[in-house]
């Protein structure tokens, strides 16, 4: 978990948002780790990317909100306005 959080935080601070998104996909998850440990940092990363590049984050959410795991989606949208959160939760992004 520490390795993944360190990777994500350094990627978000020092790289363009497209590199930060791709770095998150490379972190990987060992089979014995719970799904929550995988989806929480991914949702957190999307939320942080949204702070720097809202349009890119919203484009990603519109495309993937229907298939994203619930925990990941909730972390990604937690700072959006209530009506935006509901729209993504319903899958109509």
HELIX and SHEET records of a PDB file:
HELIX    1   1 UNK A    2  UNK A   14  1                                  13    
HELIX    2   2 UNK A   17  UNK A   26  1                                  10    
HELIX    3   3 UNK A   35  UNK A   52  1                                  18    
HELIX    4   4 UNK A   54  UNK A   64  1                                  11    
HELIX    5   5 UNK A   70  UNK A   77  1                                   8    
HELIX    6   6 UNK A   82  UNK A   90  1                                   9    
END                                                                             
